[in-house]
Structure formats: structure tokens, C-alpha cells
Amino acid sequence: MNAHLEMDPTEVLRVKLEVLRQEHRDLDEAIHLMEASGRSDQLTLRRLKKQKLRLKDQIARIEDILTPDIIA
């Protein structure tokens, strides 16, 4: 039987948000470990930090989409 499963666009965004949050946490941990080792490559560290900031921006954009504006 061909069961066609389709996710609601909001649910797709929620899943993507969780994936991005996990990537952000993983990068944070990698950066912390590199800094703690004392032998970190500064260029690699800088690239990881920029990538972490891009993820944070993507997370913020999706959160804005998922959170309705409330007019006070």
C-alpha cells in the first residue's frame, strides 16, 4: 500500500529548527574542546565560530516565523 505522508509546513520548520539547534550545540562543544586543548588552529576556530553565528541567525529567522506577532 502506498501511504503518502506529508508534513505540515509548520512541522517541517520545527524539525529544521531542532536540527539547526543540535548543529549549534555540536559546534559550541567542538569550539570549547578546541579552546580547552590549547593546541587549536586559530583559522579553524574562527571559521567554526562564524558558522555557529550563521546557525544562530538561521535559528532566529525560523523562530520568528513560528512565533506569531502579538499586537499589544
PQR file with spaces between the fields and no chain letter, atoms N, CA, C, O and H, PARSE charges and radii, in Angstrom:
ATOM       1  N    MET     1       0.843   -1.175    0.000 -0.4000 1.5000
ATOM       2  CA   MET     1       0.000    0.000    0.000 -0.0000 2.0000
ATOM       3  C    MET     1       0.890    1.240    0.000  0.5500 1.7000
ATOM       4  O    MET     1       1.869    1.310    0.744 -0.5500 1.4000
ATOM       5  N    ASN     2       0.552    2.198   -0.821 -0.4000 1.5000
ATOM       6  CA   ASN     2       1.315    3.434   -0.899 -0.0000 2.0000
ATOM       7  C    ASN     2       0.702    4.479    0.016  0.5500 1.7000
ATOM       8  O    ASN     2      -0.237    5.183   -0.357 -0.5500 1.4000
ATOM       9  H    ASN     2      -0.242    2.141   -1.425  0.4000 1.0000
ATOM      10  N    ALA     3       1.236    4.566    1.192 -0.4000 1.5000
ATOM      11  CA   ALA     3       0.769    5.585    2.130 -0.0000 2.0000
ATOM      12  C    ALA     3       1.617    6.832    1.906  0.5500 1.7000
ATOM      13  O    ALA     3       2.835    6.807    2.084 -0.5500 1.4000
ATOM      14  H    ALA     3       1.999    3.995    1.496  0.4000 1.0000
ATOM      15  N    HIS     4       0.975    7.900    1.521 -0.4000 1.5000
ATOM      16  CA   HIS     4       1.683    9.151    1.259 -0.0000 2.0000
ATOM      17  C    HIS     4       1.617   10.023    2.512  0.5500 1.7000
ATOM      18  O    HIS     4       0.559   10.520    2.897 -0.5500 1.4000
ATOM      19  H    HIS     4      -0.015    7.921    1.376  0.4000 1.0000
ATOM      20  N    LEU     5       2.778   10.189    3.128 -0.4000 1.5000
ATOM      21  CA   LEU     5       2.857   11.009    4.336 -0.0000 2.0000
ATOM      22  C    LEU     5       3.384   12.389    3.969  0.5500 1.7000
ATOM      23  O    LEU     5       4.417   12.523    3.313 -0.5500 1.4000
ATOM      24  H    LEU     5       3.637    9.785    2.815  0.4000 1.0000
ATOM      25  N    GLU     6       2.676   13.381    4.391 -0.4000 1.5000
ATOM      26  CA   GLU     6       3.087   14.745    4.106 -0.0000 2.0000
ATOM      27  C    GLU     6       3.060   15.546    5.400  0.5500 1.7000
ATOM      28  O    GLU     6       2.098   15.496    6.166 -0.5500 1.4000
ATOM      29  H    GLU     6       1.837   13.272    4.923  0.4000 1.0000
ATOM      30  N    MET     7       4.150   16.291    5.624 -0.4000 1.5000
ATOM      31  CA   MET     7       4.240   17.089    6.836 -0.0000 2.0000
ATOM      32  C    MET     7       3.703   18.493    6.567  0.5500 1.7000
ATOM      33  O    MET     7       3.853   19.047    5.478 -0.5500 1.4000
ATOM      34  H    MET     7       4.931   16.331    5.001  0.4000 1.0000
ATOM      35  N    ASP     8       3.087   19.031    7.576 -0.4000 1.5000
ATOM      36  CA   ASP     8       2.614   20.411    7.565 -0.0000 2.0000
ATOM      37  C    ASP     8       3.845   21.328    7.476  0.5500 1.7000
ATOM      38  O    ASP     8       4.862   21.033    8.104 -0.5500 1.4000
ATOM      39  H    ASP     8       2.965   18.581    8.461  0.4000 1.0000
ATOM      40  N    PRO     9       3.783   22.426    6.718 -0.5600 1.5000
ATOM      41  CA   PRO     9       4.935   23.335    6.606  0.2800 2.0000
ATOM      42  C    PRO     9       5.461   23.824    7.961  0.5500 1.7000
ATOM      43  O    PRO     9       6.664   24.017    8.134 -0.5500 1.4000
ATOM      44  N    THR    10       4.565   24.018    8.901 -0.4000 1.5000
ATOM      45  CA   THR    10       4.994   24.433   10.240 -0.0000 2.0000
ATOM      46  C    THR    10       5.792   23.328   10.904  0.5500 1.7000
ATOM      47  O    THR    10       6.793   23.598   11.568 -0.5500 1.4000
ATOM      48  H    THR    10       3.587   23.861    8.761  0.4000 1.0000
ATOM      49  N    GLU    11       5.361   22.091   10.733 -0.4000 1.5000
ATOM      50  CA   GLU    11       6.074   20.957   11.322 -0.0000 2.0000
ATOM      51  C    GLU    11       7.453   20.791   10.681  0.5500 1.7000
ATOM      52  O    GLU    11       8.419   20.442   11.359 -0.5500 1.4000
ATOM      53  H    GLU    11       4.548   21.873   10.194  0.4000 1.0000
ATOM      54  N    VAL    12       7.539   21.041    9.378 -0.4000 1.5000
ATOM      55  CA   VAL    12       8.829   20.980    8.685 -0.0000 2.0000
ATOM      56  C    VAL    12       9.780   22.009    9.295  0.5500 1.7000
ATOM      57  O    VAL    12      10.951   21.714    9.533 -0.5500 1.4000
ATOM      58  H    VAL    12       6.754   21.324    8.827  0.4000 1.0000
ATOM      59  N    LEU    13       9.274   23.213    9.545 -0.4000 1.5000
ATOM      60  CA   LEU    13      10.108   24.254   10.152 -0.0000 2.0000
ATOM      61  C    LEU    13      10.543   23.866   11.560  0.5500 1.7000
ATOM      62  O    LEU    13      11.677   24.134   11.956 -0.5500 1.4000
ATOM      63  H    LEU    13       8.323   23.453    9.351  0.4000 1.0000
ATOM      64  N    ARG    14       9.650   23.238   12.313 -0.4000 1.5000
ATOM      65  CA   ARG    14      10.006   22.810   13.675 -0.0000 2.0000
ATOM      66  C    ARG    14      11.108   21.755   13.655  0.5500 1.7000
ATOM      67  O    ARG    14      12.014   21.785   14.488 -0.5500 1.4000
ATOM      68  H    ARG    14       8.729   23.021   11.991  0.4000 1.0000
ATOM      69  N    VAL    15      11.034   20.832   12.715 -0.4000 1.5000
ATOM      70  CA   VAL    15      12.067   19.800   12.586 -0.0000 2.0000
ATOM      71  C    VAL    15      13.392   20.441   12.180  0.5500 1.7000
ATOM      72  O    VAL    15      14.441   20.129   12.744 -0.5500 1.4000
ATOM      73  H    VAL    15      10.298   20.807   12.038  0.4000 1.0000
ATOM      74  N    LYS    16      13.335   21.339   11.198 -0.4000 1.5000
ATOM      75  CA   LYS    16      14.552   22.035   10.756 -0.0000 2.0000
ATOM      76  C    LYS    16      15.164   22.832   11.904  0.5500 1.7000
ATOM      77  O    LYS    16      16.384   22.864   12.067 -0.5500 1.4000
ATOM      78  H    LYS    16      12.483   21.592   10.740  0.4000 1.0000
ATOM      79  N    LEU    17      14.312   23.469   12.692 -0.4000 1.5000
ATOM      80  CA   LEU    17      14.779   24.244   13.839 -0.0000 2.0000
ATOM      81  C    LEU    17      15.529   23.352   14.823  0.5500 1.7000
ATOM      82  O    LEU    17      16.589   23.731   15.322 -0.5500 1.4000
ATOM      83  H    LEU    17      13.321   23.443   12.559  0.4000 1.0000
ATOM      84  N    GLU    18      14.997   22.193   15.097 -0.4000 1.5000
ATOM      85  CA   GLU    18      15.658   21.288   16.042 -0.0000 2.0000
ATOM      86  C    GLU    18      16.996   20.793   15.494  0.5500 1.7000
ATOM      87  O    GLU    18      17.964   20.653   16.241 -0.5500 1.4000
ATOM      88  H    GLU    18      14.136   21.885   14.692  0.4000 1.0000
ATOM      89  N    VAL    19      17.045   20.529   14.187 -0.4000 1.5000
ATOM      90  CA   VAL    19      18.308   20.105   13.560 -0.0000 2.0000
ATOM      91  C    VAL    19      19.344   21.217   13.674  0.5500 1.7000
ATOM      92  O    VAL    19      20.498   20.960   14.017 -0.5500 1.4000
ATOM      93  H    VAL    19      16.258   20.642   13.580  0.4000 1.0000
ATOM      94  N    LEU    20      18.935   22.450   13.388 -0.4000 1.5000
ATOM      95  CA   LEU    20      19.861   23.582   13.482 -0.0000 2.0000
ATOM      96  C    LEU    20      20.336   23.803   14.920  0.5500 1.7000
ATOM      97  O    LEU    20      21.505   24.108   15.154 -0.5500 1.4000
ATOM      98  H    LEU    20      17.997   22.659   13.110  0.4000 1.0000
ATOM      99  N    ARG    21      19.427   23.648   15.874 -0.4000 1.5000
ATOM     100  CA   ARG    21      19.827   23.793   17.284 -0.0000 2.0000
ATOM     101  C    ARG    21      20.845   22.737   17.680  0.5500 1.7000
ATOM     102  O    ARG    21      21.786   23.025   18.419 -0.5500 1.4000
ATOM     103  H    ARG    21      18.477   23.401   15.684  0.4000 1.0000
ATOM     104  N    GLN    22      20.663   21.510   17.190 -0.4000 1.5000
ATOM     105  CA   GLN    22      21.614   20.446   17.506 -0.0000 2.0000
ATOM     106  C    GLN    22      22.975   20.740   16.880  0.5500 1.7000
ATOM     107  O    GLN    22      24.010   20.552   17.519 -0.5500 1.4000
ATOM     108  H    GLN    22      19.898   21.276   16.589  0.4000 1.0000
ATOM     109  N    GLU    23      22.970   21.202   15.626 -0.4000 1.5000
ATOM     110  CA   GLU    23      24.227   21.582   14.971 -0.0000 2.0000
ATOM     111  C    GLU    23      24.924   22.698   15.752  0.5500 1.7000
ATOM     112  O    GLU    23      26.144   22.678   15.915 -0.5500 1.4000
ATOM     113  H    GLU    23      22.129   21.354   15.107  0.4000 1.0000
ATOM     114  N    HIS    24      24.144   23.670   16.234 -0.4000 1.5000
ATOM     115  CA   HIS    24      24.693   24.790   17.003 -0.0000 2.0000
ATOM     116  C    HIS    24      25.347   24.272   18.290  0.5500 1.7000
ATOM     117  O    HIS    24      26.444   24.698   18.651 -0.5500 1.4000
ATOM     118  H    HIS    24      23.153   23.686   16.102  0.4000 1.0000
ATOM     119  N    ARG    25      24.656   23.344   18.982 -0.4000 1.5000
ATOM     120  CA   ARG    25      25.223   22.771   20.212 -0.0000 2.0000
ATOM     121  C    ARG    25      26.502   21.993   19.918  0.5500 1.7000
ATOM     122  O    ARG    25      27.476   22.082   20.666 -0.5500 1.4000
ATOM     123  H    ARG    25      23.765   22.998   18.688  0.4000 1.0000
ATOM     124  N    ASP    26      26.494   21.227   18.820 -0.4000 1.5000
ATOM     125  CA   ASP    26      27.678   20.449   18.437 -0.0000 2.0000
ATOM     126  C    ASP    26      28.862   21.358   18.145  0.5500 1.7000
ATOM     127  O    ASP    26      29.985   21.083   18.566 -0.5500 1.4000
ATOM     128  H    ASP    26      25.703   21.155   18.212  0.4000 1.0000
ATOM     129  N    LEU    27      28.602   22.449   17.417 -0.4000 1.5000
ATOM     130  CA   LEU    27      29.680   23.399   17.131 -0.0000 2.0000
ATOM     131  C    LEU    27      30.189   24.050   18.398  0.5500 1.7000
ATOM     132  O    LEU    27      31.395   24.234   18.562 -0.5500 1.4000
ATOM     133  H    LEU    27      27.690   22.672   17.074  0.4000 1.0000
ATOM     134  N    ASP    28      29.284   24.401   19.295 -0.4000 1.5000
ATOM     135  CA   ASP    28      29.674   25.006   20.561 -0.0000 2.0000
ATOM     136  C    ASP    28      30.597   24.073   21.335  0.5500 1.7000
ATOM     137  O    ASP    28      31.606   24.504   21.894 -0.5500 1.4000
ATOM     138  H    ASP    28      28.304   24.252   19.162  0.4000 1.0000
ATOM     139  N    GLU    29      30.246   22.801   21.363 -0.4000 1.5000
ATOM     140  CA   GLU    29      31.077   21.826   22.067 -0.0000 2.0000
ATOM     141  C    GLU    29      32.434   21.667   21.382  0.5500 1.7000
ATOM     142  O    GLU    29      33.459   21.586   22.058 -0.5500 1.4000
ATOM     143  H    GLU    29      29.426   22.450   20.909  0.4000 1.0000
ATOM     144  N    ALA    30      32.452   21.623   20.056 -0.4000 1.5000
ATOM     145  CA   ALA    30      33.713   21.482   19.323 -0.0000 2.0000
ATOM     146  C    ALA    30      34.622   22.686   19.574  0.5500 1.7000
ATOM     147  O    ALA    30      35.826   22.532   19.779 -0.5500 1.4000
ATOM     148  H    ALA    30      31.619   21.689   19.507  0.4000 1.0000
ATOM     149  N    ILE    31      34.038   23.874   19.554 -0.4000 1.5000
ATOM     150  CA   ILE    31      34.816   25.094   19.815 -0.0000 2.0000
ATOM     151  C    ILE    31      35.385   25.059   21.224  0.5500 1.7000
ATOM     152  O    ILE    31      36.559   25.362   21.437 -0.5500 1.4000
ATOM     153  H    ILE    31      33.059   23.998   19.388  0.4000 1.0000
ATOM     154  N    HIS    32      34.552   24.691   22.175 -0.4000 1.5000
ATOM     155  CA   HIS    32      35.004   24.620   23.570 -0.0000 2.0000
ATOM     156  C    HIS    32      36.162   23.631   23.715  0.5500 1.7000
ATOM     157  O    HIS    32      37.151   23.932   24.383 -0.5500 1.4000
ATOM     158  H    HIS    32      33.599   24.445   22.002  0.4000 1.0000
ATOM     159  N    LEU    33      36.045   22.461   23.099 -0.4000 1.5000
ATOM     160  CA   LEU    33      37.108   21.458   23.187 -0.0000 2.0000
ATOM     161  C    LEU    33      38.392   21.944   22.532  0.5500 1.7000
ATOM     162  O    LEU    33      39.485   21.700   23.042 -0.5500 1.4000
ATOM     163  H    LEU    33      35.241   22.217   22.557  0.4000 1.0000
ATOM     164  N    MET    34      38.257   22.639   21.389 -0.4000 1.5000
ATOM     165  CA   MET    34      39.455   23.163   20.724 -0.0000 2.0000
ATOM     166  C    MET    34      40.146   24.207   21.591  0.5500 1.7000
ATOM     167  O    MET    34      41.371   24.207   21.716 -0.5500 1.4000
ATOM     168  H    MET    34      37.368   22.837   20.975  0.4000 1.0000
ATOM     169  N    GLU    35      39.359   25.092   22.187 -0.4000 1.5000
ATOM     170  CA   GLU    35      39.945   26.131   23.036 -0.0000 2.0000
ATOM     171  C    GLU    35      40.580   25.531   24.281  0.5500 1.7000
ATOM     172  O    GLU    35      41.631   25.992   24.725 -0.5500 1.4000
ATOM     173  H    GLU    35      38.365   25.092   22.086  0.4000 1.0000
ATOM     174  N    ALA    36      39.954   24.512   24.845 -0.4000 1.5000
ATOM     175  CA   ALA    36      40.467   23.885   26.064 -0.0000 2.0000
ATOM     176  C    ALA    36      41.749   23.096   25.801  0.5500 1.7000
ATOM     177  O    ALA    36      42.575   22.941   26.700 -0.5500 1.4000
ATOM     178  H    ALA    36      39.100   24.137   24.484  0.4000 1.0000
ATOM     179  N    SER    37      41.918   22.598   24.584 -0.4000 1.5000
ATOM     180  CA   SER    37      43.096   21.788   24.280 -0.0000 2.0000
ATOM     181  C    SER    37      44.360   22.630   24.237  0.5500 1.7000
ATOM     182  O    SER    37      45.456   22.123   24.477 -0.5500 1.4000
ATOM     183  H    SER    37      41.246   22.724   23.853  0.4000 1.0000
ATOM     184  N    GLY    38      44.212   23.915   23.932 -0.4000 1.5000
ATOM     185  CA   GLY    38      45.380   24.790   23.878 -0.0000 2.0000
ATOM     186  C    GLY    38      46.179   24.631   22.600  0.5500 1.7000
ATOM     187  O    GLY    38      47.143   25.364   22.382 -0.5500 1.4000
ATOM     188  H    GLY    38      43.322   24.327   23.737  0.4000 1.0000
ATOM     189  N    ARG    39      45.802   23.695   21.756 -0.4000 1.5000
ATOM     190  CA   ARG    39      46.526   23.466   20.507 -0.0000 2.0000
ATOM     191  C    ARG    39      45.653   23.775   19.299  0.5500 1.7000
ATOM     192  O    ARG    39      45.869   23.224   18.220 -0.5500 1.4000
ATOM     193  H    ARG    39      45.018   23.099   21.933  0.4000 1.0000
ATOM     194  N    SER    40      44.679   24.640   19.471 -0.4000 1.5000
ATOM     195  CA   SER    40      43.707   24.886   18.410 -0.0000 2.0000
ATOM     196  C    SER    40      44.293   25.750   17.296  0.5500 1.7000
ATOM     197  O    SER    40      45.089   26.657   17.542 -0.5500 1.4000
ATOM     198  H    SER    40      44.504   25.087   20.348  0.4000 1.0000
ATOM     199  N    ASP    41      43.890   25.454   16.096 -0.4000 1.5000
ATOM     200  CA   ASP    41      44.230   26.234   14.913 -0.0000 2.0000
ATOM     201  C    ASP    41      43.302   27.446   14.895  0.5500 1.7000
ATOM     202  O    ASP    41      42.083   27.289   14.821 -0.5500 1.4000
ATOM     203  H    ASP    41      43.244   24.717   15.896  0.4000 1.0000
ATOM     204  N    GLN    42      43.858   28.636   14.961 -0.4000 1.5000
ATOM     205  CA   GLN    42      43.057   29.854   15.072 -0.0000 2.0000
ATOM     206  C    GLN    42      42.154   30.082   13.865  0.5500 1.7000
ATOM     207  O    GLN    42      41.035   30.573   14.014 -0.5500 1.4000
ATOM     208  H    GLN    42      44.848   28.763   15.021  0.4000 1.0000
ATOM     209  N    LEU    43      42.629   29.730   12.674 -0.4000 1.5000
ATOM     210  CA   LEU    43      41.812   29.901   11.475 -0.0000 2.0000
ATOM     211  C    LEU    43      40.593   28.975   11.521  0.5500 1.7000
ATOM     212  O    LEU    43      39.476   29.396   11.221 -0.5500 1.4000
ATOM     213  H    LEU    43      43.538   29.331   12.553  0.4000 1.0000
ATOM     214  N    THR    44      40.814   27.731   11.894 -0.4000 1.5000
ATOM     215  CA   THR    44      39.711   26.774   12.009 -0.0000 2.0000
ATOM     216  C    THR    44      38.737   27.222   13.086  0.5500 1.7000
ATOM     217  O    THR    44      37.522   27.149   12.902 -0.5500 1.4000
ATOM     218  H    THR    44      41.722   27.389   12.138  0.4000 1.0000
ATOM     219  N    LEU    45      39.261   27.678   14.190 -0.4000 1.5000
ATOM     220  CA   LEU    45      38.425   28.149   15.296 -0.0000 2.0000
ATOM     221  C    LEU    45      37.566   29.337   14.852  0.5500 1.7000
ATOM     222  O    LEU    45      36.378   29.400   15.169 -0.5500 1.4000
ATOM     223  H    LEU    45      40.248   27.737   14.339  0.4000 1.0000
ATOM     224  N    ARG    46      38.158   30.259   14.131 -0.4000 1.5000
ATOM     225  CA   ARG    46      37.421   31.427   13.641 -0.0000 2.0000
ATOM     226  C    ARG    46      36.313   31.002   12.667  0.5500 1.7000
ATOM     227  O    ARG    46      35.210   31.547   12.704 -0.5500 1.4000
ATOM     228  H    ARG    46      39.123   30.208   13.873  0.4000 1.0000
ATOM     229  N    ARG    47      36.612   30.029   11.797 -0.4000 1.5000
ATOM     230  CA   ARG    47      35.599   29.537   10.849 -0.0000 2.0000
ATOM     231  C    ARG    47      34.450   28.854   11.567  0.5500 1.7000
ATOM     232  O    ARG    47      33.288   29.034   11.203 -0.5500 1.4000
ATOM     233  H    ARG    47      37.508   29.586   11.767  0.4000 1.0000
ATOM     234  N    LEU    48      34.772   28.072   12.586 -0.4000 1.5000
ATOM     235  CA   LEU    48      33.720   27.401   13.352 -0.0000 2.0000
ATOM     236  C    LEU    48      32.826   28.415   14.060  0.5500 1.7000
ATOM     237  O    LEU    48      31.609   28.242   14.124 -0.5500 1.4000
ATOM     238  H    LEU    48      35.716   27.926   12.882  0.4000 1.0000
ATOM     239  N    LYS    49      33.431   29.464   14.586 -0.4000 1.5000
ATOM     240  CA   LYS    49      32.648   30.492   15.272 -0.0000 2.0000
ATOM     241  C    LYS    49      31.736   31.234   14.301  0.5500 1.7000
ATOM     242  O    LYS    49      30.601   31.560   14.648 -0.5500 1.4000
ATOM     243  H    LYS    49      34.420   29.605   14.533  0.4000 1.0000
ATOM     244  N    LYS    50      32.221   31.506   13.083 -0.4000 1.5000
ATOM     245  CA   LYS    50      31.386   32.162   12.078 -0.0000 2.0000
ATOM     246  C    LYS    50      30.232   31.250   11.666  0.5500 1.7000
ATOM     247  O    LYS    50      29.102   31.702   11.483 -0.5500 1.4000
ATOM     248  H    LYS    50      33.143   31.241   12.801  0.4000 1.0000
ATOM     249  N    GLN    51      30.536   29.963   11.523 -0.4000 1.5000
ATOM     250  CA   GLN    51      29.491   29.008   11.168 -0.0000 2.0000
ATOM     251  C    GLN    51      28.436   28.936   12.276  0.5500 1.7000
ATOM     252  O    GLN    51      27.240   28.834   12.002 -0.5500 1.4000
ATOM     253  H    GLN    51      31.455   29.596   11.672  0.4000 1.0000
ATOM     254  N    LYS    52      28.891   28.991   13.517 -0.4000 1.5000
ATOM     255  CA   LYS    52      27.964   28.971   14.659 -0.0000 2.0000
ATOM     256  C    LYS    52      27.068   30.207   14.643  0.5500 1.7000
ATOM     257  O    LYS    52      25.878   30.110   14.943 -0.5500 1.4000
ATOM     258  H    LYS    52      29.863   29.075   13.740  0.4000 1.0000
ATOM     259  N    LEU    53      27.626   31.364   14.297 -0.4000 1.5000
ATOM     260  CA   LEU    53      26.823   32.590   14.211 -0.0000 2.0000
ATOM     261  C    LEU    53      25.789   32.512   13.087  0.5500 1.7000
ATOM     262  O    LEU    53      24.659   32.974   13.242 -0.5500 1.4000
ATOM     263  H    LEU    53      28.592   31.443   14.053  0.4000 1.0000
ATOM     264  N    ARG    54      26.189   31.917   11.941 -0.4000 1.5000
ATOM     265  CA   ARG    54      25.228   31.750   10.841 -0.0000 2.0000
ATOM     266  C    ARG    54      24.075   30.851   11.275  0.5500 1.7000
ATOM     267  O    ARG    54      22.918   31.124   10.959 -0.5500 1.4000
ATOM     268  H    ARG    54      27.107   31.542   11.815  0.4000 1.0000
ATOM     269  N    LEU    55      24.390   29.782   11.999 -0.4000 1.5000
ATOM     270  CA   LEU    55      23.345   28.895   12.501 -0.0000 2.0000
ATOM     271  C    LEU    55      22.415   29.648   13.446  0.5500 1.7000
ATOM     272  O    LEU    55      21.196   29.480   13.396 -0.5500 1.4000
ATOM     273  H    LEU    55      25.331   29.560   12.256  0.4000 1.0000
ATOM     274  N    LYS    56      23.003   30.482   14.312 -0.4000 1.5000
ATOM     275  CA   LYS    56      22.196   31.255   15.258 -0.0000 2.0000
ATOM     276  C    LYS    56      21.230   32.176   14.515  0.5500 1.7000
ATOM     277  O    LYS    56      20.077   32.330   14.917 -0.5500 1.4000
ATOM     278  H    LYS    56      23.992   30.619   14.353  0.4000 1.0000
ATOM     279  N    ASP    57      21.707   32.788   13.428 -0.4000 1.5000
ATOM     280  CA   ASP    57      20.842   33.654   12.619 -0.0000 2.0000
ATOM     281  C    ASP    57      19.715   32.858   11.968  0.5500 1.7000
ATOM     282  O    ASP    57      18.570   33.310   11.941 -0.5500 1.4000
ATOM     283  H    ASP    57      22.643   32.664   13.101  0.4000 1.0000
ATOM     284  N    GLN    58      20.031   31.679   11.446 -0.4000 1.5000
ATOM     285  CA   GLN    58      19.004   30.833   10.837 -0.0000 2.0000
ATOM     286  C    GLN    58      17.973   30.406   11.875  0.5500 1.7000
ATOM     287  O    GLN    58      16.774   30.390   11.595 -0.5500 1.4000
ATOM     288  H    GLN    58      20.961   31.312   11.467  0.4000 1.0000
ATOM     289  N    ILE    59      18.436   30.065   13.060 -0.4000 1.5000
ATOM     290  CA   ILE    59      17.541   29.669   14.150 -0.0000 2.0000
ATOM     291  C    ILE    59      16.604   30.828   14.490  0.5500 1.7000
ATOM     292  O    ILE    59      15.399   30.629   14.649 -0.5500 1.4000
ATOM     293  H    ILE    59      19.410   30.079   13.287  0.4000 1.0000
ATOM     294  N    ALA    60      17.152   32.027   14.600 -0.4000 1.5000
ATOM     295  CA   ALA    60      16.343   33.203   14.940 -0.0000 2.0000
ATOM     296  C    ALA    60      15.287   33.472   13.870  0.5500 1.7000
ATOM     297  O    ALA    60      14.149   33.810   14.196 -0.5500 1.4000
ATOM     298  H    ALA    60      18.131   32.189   14.471  0.4000 1.0000
ATOM     299  N    ARG    61      15.660   33.324   12.574 -0.4000 1.5000
ATOM     300  CA   ARG    61      14.694   33.549   11.497 -0.0000 2.0000
ATOM     301  C    ARG    61      13.537   32.553   11.569  0.5500 1.7000
ATOM     302  O    ARG    61      12.376   32.933   11.416 -0.5500 1.4000
ATOM     303  H    ARG    61      16.584   33.050   12.309  0.4000 1.0000
ATOM     304  N    ILE    62      13.852   31.294   11.798 -0.4000 1.5000
ATOM     305  CA   ILE    62      12.797   30.279   11.872 -0.0000 2.0000
ATOM     306  C    ILE    62      11.925   30.503   13.102  0.5500 1.7000
ATOM     307  O    ILE    62      10.705   30.352   13.036 -0.5500 1.4000
ATOM     308  H    ILE    62      14.795   30.985   11.922  0.4000 1.0000
ATOM     309  N    GLU    63      12.545   30.865   14.225 -0.4000 1.5000
ATOM     310  CA   GLU    63      11.757   31.151   15.435 -0.0000 2.0000
ATOM     311  C    GLU    63      10.811   32.322   15.184  0.5500 1.7000
ATOM     312  O    GLU    63       9.676   32.308   15.660 -0.5500 1.4000
ATOM     313  H    GLU    63      13.535   30.988   14.280  0.4000 1.0000
ATOM     314  N    ASP    64      11.258   33.330   14.447 -0.4000 1.5000
ATOM     315  CA   ASP    64      10.389   34.471   14.124 -0.0000 2.0000
ATOM     316  C    ASP    64       9.196   34.032   13.277  0.5500 1.7000
ATOM     317  O    ASP    64       8.078   34.510   13.470 -0.5500 1.4000
ATOM     318  H    ASP    64      12.180   33.341   14.059  0.4000 1.0000
ATOM     319  N    ILE    65       9.442   33.127   12.348 -0.4000 1.5000
ATOM     320  CA   ILE    65       8.357   32.621   11.502 -0.0000 2.0000
ATOM     321  C    ILE    65       7.360   31.828   12.322  0.5500 1.7000
ATOM     322  O    ILE    65       6.152   31.942   12.115 -0.5500 1.4000
ATOM     323  H    ILE    65      10.350   32.739   12.191  0.4000 1.0000
ATOM     324  N    LEU    66       7.856   31.024   13.254 -0.4000 1.5000
ATOM     325  CA   LEU    66       6.990   30.145   14.045 -0.0000 2.0000
ATOM     326  C    LEU    66       6.268   30.879   15.164  0.5500 1.7000
ATOM     327  O    LEU    66       5.226   30.420   15.633 -0.5500 1.4000
ATOM     328  H    LEU    66       8.838   30.931   13.422  0.4000 1.0000
ATOM     329  N    THR    67       6.810   32.017   15.598 -0.4000 1.5000
ATOM     330  CA   THR    67       6.199   32.768   16.691 -0.0000 2.0000
ATOM     331  C    THR    67       5.359   33.892   16.118  0.5500 1.7000
ATOM     332  O    THR    67       5.896   34.810   15.499 -0.5500 1.4000
ATOM     333  H    THR    67       7.656   32.390   15.217  0.4000 1.0000
ATOM     334  N    PRO    68       4.058   33.838   16.313 -0.5600 1.5000
ATOM     335  CA   PRO    68       3.199   34.886   15.749  0.2800 2.0000
ATOM     336  C    PRO    68       3.449   36.227   16.443  0.5500 1.7000
ATOM     337  O    PRO    68       3.763   36.285   17.632 -0.5500 1.4000
ATOM     338  N    ASP    69       3.302   37.296   15.669 -0.4000 1.5000
ATOM     339  CA   ASP    69       3.418   38.639   16.242 -0.0000 2.0000
ATOM     340  C    ASP    69       2.216   38.907   17.124  0.5500 1.7000
ATOM     341  O    ASP    69       1.076   38.630   16.750 -0.5500 1.4000
ATOM     342  H    ASP    69       3.048   37.249   14.703  0.4000 1.0000
ATOM     343  N    ILE    70       2.485   39.447   18.290 -0.4000 1.5000
ATOM     344  CA   ILE    70       1.400   39.779   19.218 -0.0000 2.0000
ATOM     345  C    ILE    70       1.315   41.292   19.313  0.5500 1.7000
ATOM     346  O    ILE    70       2.266   41.960   19.718 -0.5500 1.4000
ATOM     347  H    ILE    70       3.411   39.672   18.593  0.4000 1.0000
ATOM     348  N    ILE    71       0.173   41.814   18.935 -0.4000 1.5000
ATOM     349  CA   ILE    71      -0.033   43.265   18.999 -0.0000 2.0000
ATOM     350  C    ILE    71      -0.542   43.608   20.389  0.5500 1.7000
ATOM     351  O    ILE    71      -1.599   43.134   20.806 -0.5500 1.4000
ATOM     352  H    ILE    71      -0.600   41.272   18.606  0.4000 1.0000
ATOM     353  N    ALA    72       0.208   44.428   21.099 -0.4000 1.5000
ATOM     354  CA   ALA    72      -0.157   44.765   22.478 -0.0000 2.0000
ATOM     355  C    ALA    72      -1.203   45.843   22.530  0.5500 1.7000
ATOM     356  O    ALA    72      -1.622   46.245   23.615 -0.5500 1.4000
ATOM     357  H    ALA    72       1.066   44.813   20.760  0.4000 1.0000
